[in-house]
């Protein structure tokens, strides 16, 4: 098996696209009034983008579904105040660390 140190253009495009989609979803979510219908819709979009990007740690632990709900709640309460996508150089990596911390 040959391991290439080069990243394919498709992989770079997909990673860039994921960055842009997640960054946009965070921006849209943070613009909405907390608790409104639009806020809930924006969070659903953000959460689905997070799940699709596979940056969320997973576990086979029996309490994982409960912990996932706690993560959702904490994310919705803190992401707009604590995570600054403009400041981060490697957006997906930084978001992964922030969420999973």
N, C-alpha and C positions, 0 to 999 in steps of 0.2 A: 504494500500500500504506500502510495506516495502522498506525502502531506505538503501541500503548497503553502508557501508563506504569502502568496498573493491572494487578494480577495477578488472574487469575480465582480464584474460590473452589475450583474443582477443582484448579487448580495449587497453591494454598496447602495444600489437604488432602493432595494427593499428596506434596508436599515434607515436610509435617509427618509423614505416615505413614512416609516413607522415613527421616526422622530417628529416629522412634521404633523402627522395625524394626532399623535399624543400631545404634542405641544399645543396644537389648536384646540383639542378637546379640553385641556386644562384651562386655557384662556377663556373658552366659551363657558365652562362651568363657573369659573371665578367671576364672571361678569353678571351672573344671575343672582337674584335675590334669594337668600337662604330660605328653603321651605316652599318656594313657589313651584308650580307645575313645571315651569321652564327649568328650574334648578334641578328637579328630579329627572327630567328628560336629559339634561346635559350631563348629570352624573351617570345615568345609564349608558350614555354614549362613551363617556370617559372610562367607566368600568369595563365595558366590552372591549375597548381599545387596549386596556391594561391586560385583560385576559388573552386577547389575540396576540399580544406582543410576547407573551410567555415570560414576563419578568417577575411574576409573583411566585414566591416559594410555595411548593406543594408538600403535602405530607399524607401519610397513610394513617396518621393518628386519629383515634375515634373522636377527638374534640375538634378536628380540623374544620368541619362546617361551622361550628360555633365561633371559632377563631376567625374564620373568613368573614363572618358578619361583623365581628369587632373591628377587623381591618377596614372593611367598607365604611363603617361609621367614623372611625378615626381619620381615615383618608378624606372623607367628605368634610370633616371639621378642620383639618390642619393643612391640606395641600395648598390652599390659596395664601396662607400666611407663612408657611415654613419652607416650601419648595419653590425655588426661583429658576425656571427653565432657561432664562436668558444668561444666567451666571454660570451654568454648567457647560463644560466643554464636551464631555461624553454624556449626552442627555439620557439615553437608555440605561447606561450603567449607573449613572447617578440616581435616576428614578428607581431602579431596581434596589439599590442600597438603601435609599430613603424609605421605600415601602416595606421592605423586608426587615428593616432594623426594628 
